[in-house]
């Protein structure tokens, strides 16, 4: 799981919650750092959890589109304080948005929902 968040306390909180849920987590504080992790292999990631506004560099929208070029089925969760209204236009298909402030359980639930939907679709196609 790749978690991208420029606010350190949120980054650490989401990382802890996902690790407690059983995910292996790469936590990075910027879009540039996320691109480095992705260059090492998007295929190895279980999903992307990203803030939308990350300061200088790529936004969460950009990161999701970049990741989906290599891995079209990658689960994506967007975290945002003010950009949720842009999700229908900017967000990648089959993603979810979680509005800040949030309970970390919302991130885990959103991710679990996307993973379950992907498993169900894969089983239906078999």
Residue pairs with C-beta under 8 A, 6 or more apart in sequence:
1 18
1 23
1 24
1 25
1 26
1 45
1 46
1 47
1 48
1 49
1 111
2 25
2 26
2 28
2 34
2 37
2 38
2 45
2 47
2 48
2 49
2 50
2 67
3 11
3 14
3 15
3 18
3 25
3 26
3 27
3 28
3 49
3 50
4 28
4 29
4 30
4 31
4 33
4 34
4 48
4 49
4 50
4 51
4 54
4 60
4 63
5 11
5 14
5 27
5 29
5 50
5 51
5 54
5 79
6 29
6 30
6 51
6 53
6 54
6 55
7 51
8 29
10 51
10 79
10 100
11 27
11 28
11 29
12 27
13 104
14 27
14 49
14 79
14 104
14 107
15 25
15 27
16 104
17 104
17 105
17 107
17 108
18 25
18 49
18 107
18 108
18 111
19 25
21 108
21 111
21 112
23 46
23 47
23 111
24 46
26 37
26 45
28 34
28 36
28 37
30 54
30 55
30 56
30 57
31 54
31 55
31 57
31 58
31 59
31 60
31 62
31 63
32 57
32 58
34 48
34 50
34 58
34 63
35 58
35 63
35 66
37 45
38 45
38 63
38 66
38 67
38 70
42 67
42 70
42 71
42 74
43 70
43 71
45 67
45 71
45 74
46 75
46 115
47 74
47 75
47 76
47 77
47 111
47 114
47 115
48 63
48 64
48 67
48 74
48 75
48 76
48 77
49 76
49 77
49 79
49 107
49 111
50 60
50 63
50 64
50 76
50 77
50 78
50 79
51 60
51 78
51 79
51 80
52 59
52 60
52 61
52 78
52 79
52 80
52 83
52 86
53 59
53 60
53 80
53 81
53 82
53 83
54 60
58 66
60 78
60 79
60 80
61 78
61 86
61 90
61 91
64 76
64 78
64 91
64 92
64 95
65 92
67 74
67 76
68 74
68 76
68 92
73 94
73 118
75 94
75 95
75 111
75 114
75 115
75 118
76 91
76 92
76 94
76 95
76 96
76 114
77 95
77 96
77 97
77 98
77 107
77 110
77 111
77 114
78 84
78 87
78 91
78 95
78 96
78 97
78 98
79 97
79 98
79 100
79 102
79 107
80 87
80 97
80 98
80 99
80 100
81 99
81 100
81 101
83 90
84 97
84 99
87 95
87 97
91 97
94 114
94 117
94 118
95 114
96 110
96 113
96 114
98 106
98 107
98 110
